Amino acid sequence: MAVHEQFELEIPSTTEAGQALLERVAGKVESLETFSPHDAFGIRLALDEALVNAIKHGNGFHPEKTVKVICLIEDDLFRIEIEDQGPGFRLEDVPDPTDEENLERPCGRGIMLMRSFMSRIEYNSSGNKVLLEKRPGVKMK
């Protein structure tokens, strides 16, 4: 099993830093033959959502806060951990965006999208760290 990318870093809480990381990681996944275009698209979308959540909602664009990222890309596995320095959230408090009363509200859609494209998603107990994992062709159960 070949490792194509593996790193641990911290980025500032800026949109530009998030976009640069997104392009680096998604570009690597898109260059691999083992991930279909659909899987690569899903990884790009889920990663974008997770980074926006950490930078905007978690750290509030605070210039002194950073986002810690641990990434591993292999032939048959994409795994990334994203941790912000914010207070976190409780997943059970996020409204279901498919409920009738929430159809016009924007909250919860990013989490729903991440779940629909990733093979595995886990949050830590405080809700300020997310693990996204994708295996080619494998959906969440």
Beta strands, then each sheet from edge to edge (+ up, - down):
strand 1: 3-12
strand 2: 66-74
strand 3: 77-83
strand 4: 120-123
strand 5: 129-134
sheet 1: 1+ 2- 3+ 5- 4+
end
